[in-house]
Amino acid sequence: MKPAPKRHLRRLAAAALLPALLAACGGGYDDDVVYYPDTCSVSDQKAWLGAYMNDWYFWYKISPHPDASVYSSVDAYFNALLYTGTDVNFPADRWSYTQSTEAFNRFYGDGQTLGYGVSVAGVEVAGQPDQPLYVRYVEPLSSAATQGVVRGDQVVSINGVPSATIIGSDDYSALTPSSSGQQLTLVLRNAGGDRTVTLTASIFSLSPVSTGTVVTSPLGRKMGYVVVKDMISQALAPLETAFAQFKAAGVADVVLDLRYNGGGLVSVGSTVASYVAGSRGSGHAYATLLFNDKRASAYNQSYLFGNLVSAAGVSRVFVLTGPRTCSASEQVINGLRGIGVEVVAIGDTTCGKPVGFTPASACGTTYSAVNFESVNDINQGRYFDGFAPTCAVAEDFAKPLGTPTEPLLGAARGYADQGSCPLSTPSARAMSAQRRAAAVRSSEPDGPRGMIAR
């Protein structure tokens, strides 16, 4: 590919392509220089994409290198370039994806999203259309919250389509609007009977840390409980508030609720882990990012644990997990285990994504293709099967998050006293590799976001 005109040159930041750069028309690569496609024609975009993947894709040596002219769209060509699983050390790439640059910048830059704000428990009932479909999470500042939708509402139908049909087809795309002002009609059921609500799509601010409170175990141990849903910079202030509260209360244990955390920025994940580890992390790597052989010498880098005044500094942490615990949130578990913190995982097996991205943008599309793998301070990584729970516990969607009797938090409270998994909690259904892969590619809203090197 010939270099673009000099006016299109930009330097690549050492840690990542930052969101500010992604607002541009973005580009192909030659050493540390960023090139844009000559034009936004399909042929020029494919030429740029092929050059980028050959330089930066983690599996560039063993991935397909098809003839670009065979593919009518850039998206089809991108999918054809992805690694297919020919190396026994790595499964096929199920993580690389594309999205609009506008949506990428909205999430990682502004901490906002376009949506209705309602998420359902589709993965939990995959292949079981006879089971009820429940609302599992509602964004506090969304249309769903305004209309009184709550966790535990049973979804009878979505836009007139029965929930059994939706579960059977595994198609939840109606919950993700394409523009503001779109409407979604839900028939919901609870103890008061059925009701119909109409939600209107809008751009709203996310609440990446929605709950931070002190709870007690049955025997009176003080425990700091915090829900961290998105690893974005907007999480930092409420995290500090939560852990300052925990420190003032003298908590003996910390419970990180990462069950719906699909990932985000490595730097935010390292901050979460640093609040847990305290001085135990001093001088140690939280995570080391390892790039392909073309980029290793310039871009391999370690994120160190921070020394935070409000850190809990506990030797054991409870992490509430599930199939949506993915990427940068799994990195928290791996990073803490790398310095000897006991991580008691409660819930279900995590998604299994020890790889991440330095996203690149061209012509309004942002490409998150796997660029690196992540290891902890003792070089542990490649947890492609996910992290199995210490205590396998099924969710009860009728119980609000943070309620002491909610099964996952309840199990953590019991374990804090007993030193073992409580026997009275409902066991989670075994999470197969197929279901974990389905969770990564699910059309449910607020799915895996990635592990972004920043």
N, C-alpha and C positions, 0 to 999 in steps of 0.2 A: 504494500500500500504506500503510495507517495505521501510525503509529509504535507500537512495542510499549510496554508499561508501563515507567515509568522504572526500575524495579528490574532491568530487563533490559539497561540501557545499559552499554556498555563502550567505552573509547577504543582506537583502532587504533594500534599502535606504528608509528612513522614508517617503519621499515625493512621490517616484515613482520608478519603474524599469527604470533606465536611459538607453538611447540608447547604451552606452558602454556595459552595462550588456547584452543587447539584442543581441549583437554580439556573445555571447556564445550560448550554446545549451539549455539553459534556464530552468525553471522548476516548479515542484510541490511544495507545501508549507506545512510547519509545524511550527506554530508560526511565528517567524521572520526569519526562515531559509529557503533558497531556495534549493529545490532538483531538480536534473535533472531526466528525465526518465532513467531507467536502460540502455535501448538501444533505438534506433530509430525504432524499430519494431512497427507495427501498434498497437499491443496489449499493449505494454509498453507506447506508446504515449497516448492511450485512458485511461489507468490507471492513468497516470499523469494528464490528462485533467480533468477527473472526480474528482480527489482529489483537484485540483486547484479550479474548479468551486464550489465545496462544501464549500471551505474555503473562497473564495474571491468574488464570484459572488454576486451582490447586491441583487438579488431575489432568493438566494439559497434555502430559506425556502419554496417558493411557485412555484418554477420552476420544470419541469419534472426531474425525476431521472431514465431514462430508462436503460435497460440492455445493456451495451456497446457491448456485443458480437453479438447483433443483427445487428450492423452497420459495413459495410465492409470497410469504410474509416473513418479517424479521422475527416474530414470535416463534413461528414454526422452526426457523433456522436455529434460534436460541435453544429450543428444546432438543434439537438434533445434535447439538454440541455437548450435551451433558453426559458425564461419565456414567457408564452402564453397569458397573459392578464387576469388572473383570479381575480385580485384585482381591485376594482372600482377606486382606487386612481392612478393606473398606467396602461397605455395601454401596449399591447404586445411589447416585445423587438424587435424593428426594426433597432437597431443601432449597436449591437455587430457584429464584422466581423473579418476576418483574412486576412493577407497579408504576403508576403515574408519578412523575417527579413531584407534582403538586401534592399528592397524597403523602409521599415520603417526607417532604419538607414540613407538611402540616403536622405530622406525627412527631418526628424527631426534632424539629425546630420549634414549633409553636405549642406542642403538647396538646394538640386538638385532633379531632377526627370527624368525618362526615358519617352520620348514621342515625339510627333510631334509639340506640342505647340499650337494646335488649339482647341478651345472649341465652341460648337454650342448651340443654344437656343432650345434644345429639349423639356425641361420641359414646356416651354411656349406654345408649339403647341401639347402637348400630346393629343392623340385622335383626332387630326385634320389634317389628311394627305393631305387635300386640301390646307393647308396653306404653305407659304414659310418657309424654314429652313435657318436661318441666322447664320453667324459667330458672336459670342458675345464677344469673348476675344481671344487675341493672346499673348502668352508669348514673351516678348521682345527679349530673347536670343535663341529662338528656330528656327527650320527649317522653320516653317510657317512664322515667321517674315522675315527670310532671303529671302524667296520666294515671299514676297510681299503680303501675305494674310492679310487682315485687317478686323476689326470689321465692320459689315454691308454688307460684301460679302454674296450673296445668294448662298447656296450650292445646286447645281443642282443634283449632284450624288457623291457618295463615293465608290471608287473602282468599278465603273460601276453600282452600285445599286441606283436607283432613290430615291430622298429624300422622296417622298410620301411613298415608301415602308419602308424606315427606320423609319419614323415617325409612320407608322401603326404598325410596329413590336416593336417599342420602343427599338431598338437595335443599340446602338452607339459604340459597342465594337471595331469596326474597327479603331476607333480613338485612341485606347490604345494599343500600340505595346507590344510584349512580349520580344523583344530583339533589341539591337542597329542594325542599318542597314536595318531594315524592311522599306518598302516603302508604301506610301499611295497616291493614285491618286484622286484628287478632281477636279470636274468641277464646276467652280465658275462663277457667273453672277453679273455684276454691270452695271453702265451706259454705259460703253464702250463695252458691249457685253459679250459673254462667253469666258472663257479661261480655260485651263487645267494646273494644277500644280501638280508636284510630290514632295512629302515631304519624307525626310529620318529620321527615328527615331534615336535619340541620347540622351545621358545623358547631360543635360544642367543645369546651375544654374538658380534657380527661381528668380523672381523679386518681393518679397513679398510686397514691397511698390513701386508702379510703378509711382505714380503721387503725388506731393506735391506742391501746388501752391496757390497763393492768388488771389481770384476772388472778384468781387464787385457785390452787389445787384443792381437792377435797380435804387434805390435811393442813391447808393453810399456807402453802408455799406461794410467794408472790411471783407471778410470771408476766413478762411483757409480751403482749400479743400485737402483731402488726401485719396488715394485709398490704403486700407490695404487688401491684398488678402489672405495672409497666416500668421497664428500666429506661426512663427518660429523665432529662435534667430537672423537670418539674417535680420529680420525686424527692429531690435533695432536701428542700426546706421542711416538708412534713416528716421526713425521716429524722431530721435533727430534732424536731419537736417531740416526736414519739420517744426517741432514745434518751433525750434529756429528762422526759417524764419517767422513763424506766429507771434511770440512774437515781433520780431524786427519791423514787419509791423503794430503792434497794432491792430490785428484783433478783431472784435467785436463778431464774431461767428465762430464756427468750424463745418465743414461738414465731417463726417467719411463715406467714401464709402465702405460699407461692403457687398455689394450686392452679390459678388462672393466669400465671405470668408467662407469656410467650416469648419474653426476651427483650432485647434492646441494646443499650450501650454498655460495653465492657466496663467503662469507668464508673457507671452508676452501680453495676453489680459489685465492683470492688469496694465501693463505699458501703453498700449493704453488708458485705462480709466483714469489713473493717469495724463497723459498729458492733458486730458480734464478737470478733476476735480480740479487740483491744491490743494490749502490748504483746500478746502471743504472736501477732503477725509481724512484729517489728523486724525489718530487714529481710523479710521473706517475700517471695513472689506469690501474688494472688493467682495470676495466670500468665503464661508465656504463649504468645501467638507465633506459630511456625508456618511460614509461607513456602511456596514452591522453590525449587533450586535456583530459578532465575531471580527471585526477589528476596531470598533468605538473608543475604549479607546486609542488605540495606533496610529491610523491613521487619525481620524477626525482632520482637520486643517483649518486655515483661512489664506487667502492671503490678506494682508493689502494694502491699497492705498499707493503709494509712494509719496515722496516729491521731485518733479523734477524741476530743475531750469528753464527749458524752458516750463513749463506747461502753458496752456492758462488760466486755472482757470475760465472757463465760467459757468454760471448758466443754460445755455440752449445749447444743442448740436443737430445738425441734423444728423441722421443716415440713409443712403440710404440702403434699405433692399430688399430682395427677398427670394424665396424658397431655395436658396443656402446659405443664411445667417444662419449659423448653429453652434450649439455647443459653442465653445469658443468665437465666435463673438456675439452670443446671450447673452452670459454671460456678455459682455461689457454693453449691454443695461440694463440687470437686475442689474448689479453692480452699475451703475450710478444712476438708479432710486432709489436704496436702500439708497442713501445719499441725495436724494432730487434734483438731477440735472434733469431738464426737458429734456426728450428725445423725439424729434419730429422725428418719423419714417416715411420715405417717400419711397414709392414703393409698395411692395407686402408683404404678410404675411411671416414670417420667418419659418424655418423648424420645430421648436418645439423639442429641444433636451437639456433638463436641467440635463443630466446625462453624466458621463465620465468614463475614463479608467486609470488604471495603467497597461499598457500592459505587457504581459508575453510571453516568447519565448521558443520554443522547436523544435529542429531538423529543423531549417531553416524557421519555420513559427512563426509569431507573432500574438498572440491572443489579440484582443482588445474586451474584454467582459466587460459589464457595471459593474463598481466597486463602484460608488458613485453617489449621487445626489448633486446638487449645489444650495445653497441659498445665498441671499444677506445679507446686514447688518441688515435688519429688518425681516429676515427669510422668504423672498418671494422666491418661486421657483415653480417647477412643472408646467412650462408653456408648457405643451405637445401640446397645440393647436397652439403654436407659438405666436409671437407678431404681432398683427394686425397693419397695418400702420396707422399713424395719417392722412396721405394724401395718398390715393390709386392712384398710378400713373403708367401707363404702360411705358415700355421701347420703345425707338426708336433706333434700332440697327444701323441705318445709322449715328447716331450722336456719335462721339468719346467720351470716358469718359473724363470728365473735360471740355468739351465744355459748355459755359454758357447756351446755348439753349438746351442742352441734357435734356430731360424731368424731370428726378429725381433731378438733380442739379438745373435746372431751377425752379422747385417747391420750393426747399429750399431757393433759392434767393428771390423768391416772398414772401414766408412765413416770411422771415427775415424782410421784409418791412411792410407787412400787418398784421402779427400776426395771420394769418389763411391760410388755403389751397387755393392756386390759383384756380380759376374756369376754366381756359383755358387749363389745362393739361388733356391728355387722361387718363381715369380711368383704373386701372389694372383689369384684369379678376379675379373674385372671386377665391380664392385659397382654394379648398376643402381639407379635411383631407386626402383623397385618393391621391390627387396630391402632397401634402407635403410628404406623405410616399413614393411616387414614386420618388420624388426628392432625398430623402435619399438613395434609392437603385438604382438610375439611373446609367446606364452604360456610361454616359457622363464622359469625363475626368475632373479632378480637382473637384471631388465631396466632400462631407463632410469628413473631416479628423479626427474629434474627439475633445474631450476636455481632454487633457492629463495632469495629475497631476504632473506638473513640472514647 
